[in-house]
Amino acid sequence: MFQPFEKFHAQYIPGLIGLKKMYLVAQTYNRGFNHFNNEGKTNILLTDYEDLVEAQKHYNEIKGDKYAWIFELENEKHKEKLIEMVNINSKYALYWAIVKDAKEMMKKLNLKYKDNVRRYIASKTTLRIKANETLATSLQVSFGEIYLVIKANGKSIPVNFGDIEKA
């Protein structure tokens, strides 16, 4: 399973505060599960926001999630809980919804999932791509879900990445 996001570390907190990214929305993150190294930790994805209204929109989309929460970095108790969750002895593994090198990640993604994308297009869309035609793809994250945006024939189609993996 494709897992593009960075592990979250406590030393990121002052930087987020400095950037005025005061809200972190937490949710269950199934892509963090490693079949070869399952330490029994619960994987949590954190998405940062400057604006509480935007964080609340995200939260409202996932509020049925057992781990849905908004950490407010100005709240000392929230900050302490976040630091506790990042601790190596914690029962959580935290990921941050950012990628270190977007170009490198897209290169790997295109190599590994190129055939899946073509199969998905052939079976689930009305697009017809010629063998010599190049597809443009990009990743988008919306409320913690990863989408592959496929651009071809002047059209742009966002597809849940889980559907690409299954194709």
MOJOVEN-V184805 format. One record per pair of residues at least 12 apart in sequence whose C-alpha atoms are under 6 Angstrom apart, sorted by sequence separation. I is the first residue (numbers start at 0). J is the second residue. D is the distance in whole Angstrom. If there is no record, write none. Layout:
BEGIN
i->I j->J d->D
i->I j->J d->D
END
This chain:
BEGIN
i->136 j->148 d->5
i->146 j->158 d->5
i->136 j->149 d->5
i->146 j->159 d->4
i->147 j->160 d->6
i->28 j->42 d->5
i->146 j->160 d->5
i->28 j->43 d->5
i->135 j->150 d->5
i->145 j->160 d->6
i->27 j->43 d->5
i->28 j->44 d->5
i->26 j->43 d->5
i->134 j->151 d->6
i->26 j->44 d->5
i->25 j->44 d->6
i->25 j->45 d->5
i->24 j->45 d->5
i->23 j->45 d->6
i->24 j->46 d->5
i->23 j->46 d->5
i->23 j->47 d->4
i->22 j->47 d->6
i->22 j->48 d->5
i->20 j->47 d->6
i->2 j->30 d->6
i->20 j->48 d->5
i->21 j->49 d->6
i->20 j->49 d->4
i->19 j->49 d->6
i->27 j->66 d->6
i->26 j->66 d->5
i->26 j->67 d->5
i->25 j->67 d->5
i->25 j->68 d->5
i->24 j->68 d->6
i->24 j->69 d->5
i->23 j->69 d->6
i->23 j->70 d->5
i->116 j->163 d->6
i->119 j->166 d->5
i->22 j->70 d->6
i->115 j->163 d->6
i->118 j->166 d->6
i->22 j->71 d->5
i->42 j->91 d->6
i->44 j->93 d->6
i->21 j->71 d->6
i->40 j->90 d->5
i->41 j->91 d->5
i->42 j->92 d->5
i->43 j->93 d->5
i->44 j->94 d->5
i->45 j->95 d->5
i->46 j->96 d->5
i->21 j->72 d->5
i->40 j->91 d->5
i->41 j->92 d->6
i->42 j->93 d->6
i->44 j->95 d->6
i->115 j->166 d->5
i->40 j->92 d->6
i->9 j->82 d->6
i->57 j->142 d->5
i->7 j->93 d->5
i->6 j->93 d->6
i->7 j->94 d->5
i->6 j->94 d->4
i->7 j->95 d->5
i->5 j->94 d->6
i->6 j->95 d->6
i->5 j->95 d->5
i->4 j->95 d->6
i->4 j->96 d->5
i->4 j->97 d->5
i->5 j->98 d->6
i->4 j->98 d->5
END
